[in-house]
Amino acid sequence: YRAGKAFLYLGTGEKYSGDYDLAYPHGSFLGEFAVDSAGFSVSGIGDINSDNLQDFAVGANGRDNGKGYIYVFYGSDIPYSDLPTPTPTEIPSTPLRITALSPSPGSTIDDTPTSVMAQFNRAVDPDTVNSNTFKLTRSGGDGVFGNGNDVLVTPSSISVTGQVAATLNLAGIELPADTYRVSILGGGTPSALSFDGVNDYVDLPNDLIHASTVLTLEARFKTTSTGVIFGYQDHHYSELNGDFVPCIFVGTDGKLQAVFWDEDHVDGPRPVMGIQSSQTVNDGEWHHVALVGNNTSQKAYLDGELIGERQASILHWDMIYNQIGIGQTRFWGQVNGGWFPFNGLIDEVRLWNVARSQQAIQEDMNLTLSGEESNLVAYWNFDEGEGQVAGDLSPNAHHGELGSTPGEDANDPTWSDGTGSSLGVTDLYGMSLDGEFEGSFPSGDGTPGGHFIAQFVIDPNDPPTAPTVHITPEEPNTLDDLIATVSGSVDPDGGELSYAFEWFRDGESQNETSFGSEESSVVSHDRTTRGEVWKCLVTVQDDEGQSVTGEDEVTIQNSLPTQPEIKTLPPNPMPGDGIAVLITKQSTDADGDVIVYLFEWYRLNSDGFWERRPEVSGNLSPFSPGEPEISGLYTAGEMWEVRVTPYEARTLVKRSGQKGVGGAVSGPSATDRWVVLPNLNGDRILDIHDLLLLVEMWHEEHGSSDEKEMAPKGSAPFEGVPTARDLILVSPLGWQGESED
């Protein structure tokens, strides 16, 4: 007995002797039980609530579902006539509805939820929340339900919390990426059709069974008698005999038989037998039957379990007529030999154009359908409750007609409200769940009995692909800014990416990070020191928060000395002049290294190559004019060059027999070159007079003033007779002529 649940205890009798019914206040029938003095159905249990009155327990069969219930009643000294009678205002005026579902209908989530939870607008009967009424299925990977690929998810437990929240516990269950359907069955007291066992039937459109040899026929039934549940033949019921099949029936032995006509029946033994159950089914309980045909084979299932199969080609011949509740049984076994009417209740009749699997049958045999399922040819759930039409809930509109005429007649089965086969979720008053909804919650359209069907998708978010991080330059020195760029990362889900750059110097983080759209980051060279290792760690994040990282690192190299600036003195040396080198701008070293200079002197030889003169080259400091004395090394007309190279003093290594400086770090050299001018008249002034003497010398040598016979281009400068090329070389080096001539 659940606190807060109200009952009506109705019947005749006295104390421990009588016949009683148990019902909810609004009239929903729970069951009947007999009371006798032996106490088999009623038992005194003492004064359990300490009010000095006898209390007792009553057994009831519990709404025809085969479960037994024990109800505890407290004795009372209040006469029955004085007990308060429930009024309509005490019974909720609105249907039982779902106000929230987690995960939300239509949502897409990344990971397996730990539970599926439905919130109701008031207390539910916990006995009605179970694996038959609260289910989670997945589509099998194709996103479509009802096509035979559906997979039932078995929760670790089902519970009701606080009377208003039902939970499927999924802890420890890993669900794959798929589309999921939450089904919470409504219609706790749907209607069914009651057949009288005389001549009642539902006339169906022609050619339903005949149309295919790949099909599944299902129904729920309840009987204490016999009869054909579904039949088909080549003559209508109004005619006699012909070819016929009592497709599904309860035989006179109380056992279920189910079969489609096949080739083995043509010349087979008589009476004809179908696939038969081993147990009787006329026990007054609801049963489910499914008959599956697949061209050359058949299987029959009772309450989801296989009871037998046949291997033979299905032959429907011309049997195009179909009806529910009666069938012709001439030549069949365990029948009456003629039209064999059903006596009992029939509900949830379904026809599919696919050979359904046992798993598919089991998953929804205790559920009502939406009518939109794939491969559903026809679906009659008999929930109209009145009228002459048994509506087909599939889009195919194969509606059935009660009896033999459009109007009421003797062949009409009767609507039996509240006795349907589908057990749904109810509240404590037995009122059915109204689970239909569109859009936002609360669910329901005001019509009790609809099922709650919602879907969600598990689509694990894929993280971005790994990025490539590149720091440039690859071998930086202390004069280089460090530039890190990221590339190559994409979001497989098509989302936007953001980036966070974190710099490390010798393993220590150097900055705060934040995500943004920039794909590069810069560290100024002012922050770097030779020998440091700098790393940039880049985190790439998608719009779902999934992230990956990439990194690159560089070592700060030595910075080379800068190029100095020099000039030679005097600017236009003449034979006998000492040559000095003046460093007009010193070389600098960003790392603070001490700089020394290497001075190297070169003379352009007759082959056009610069010849190093080691006797005046060396690691020298800047010096004054005339030091060292090289005036004895050159003559008029020679071209000379000086090269000044800055070196880091710490790197100088002089090896035995090695020319130059080995293993040293140097910067770019500065150079200056000049031509030793021919001061021919001895006044140490290079002017037009020297040029005239030069030309005269040429005439004396060649005896001609013909310019065409001057020395060919490429002759050694000023070796013997000056050439036209020599004059061209002299001119740009500071010619100070007194005349344009």
Buried (B, 14 or more C-beta within 10 A) or exposed (E): EEEEBEBBEEEEEEEBEBBBBBBBBBEBBBBBBBBEEEEEBBEEEEEEEEEEEBBBBBBBBBBBBEEEBEBEBEBEEEEEEEEEEBEEEEBBEEBBBBBBBBBEBEEEBEEBBEBBBBBBBBBBBBBBBBEBBBBBBBBBEEEBBBBBBBBBBEBEEBBBEEBBBBBBBBEEBEBEEBBBBBBBBBBBBBBBBBBBBEBBBBBBBBBBBBEBBBBBBBBBBBBEBBBBBBBBBBBEBEEEEBBBBBBBBBBBEBBBBBBBBBEBBEEEEEEBBBBBBEEEBBEBBBBBBBBBBBEEBBBBBBBBEBBBEBEBEBBBEEBBBBBBBBBBBBEBBBBBEEBBBBBBBBBBBBBBBBBBBBEBBBBBBBBBBBBEBBBBBBBBBBBBBEEBBBBBBBEBEBBBBBBBEEEEEEBBBEBBEBBBBBBBBBBBBBBBBBBBBEEEBBBBEEEBBBBBBBBBBBBBBBBBBEBEBBBBEEEBBBBBBBBBBBEEBEBEBEBEBBBBBBBBBEEEEBEEBEBEEEBBBEBEBEBBEBEEEBBBBBBBBBEBEBBBBBBBEBEBBBBBBBBBBBBBBEEBBBBEBBBBBBBEEEBBBBBEBEBBBBBBBBBBEEEEEBEBBEEBBEBBEBBEBEEBEBBEBBEBBBBBBBBBBBBBEEBBEEEEEEEBBEEBBBBEBBBBBBBBBBBBEEEEEBBBBBBEBBEEBBEEEEEEEEEEEBBEEEBBBBBEBBBBBBBEBBEEBEBEEEEEE
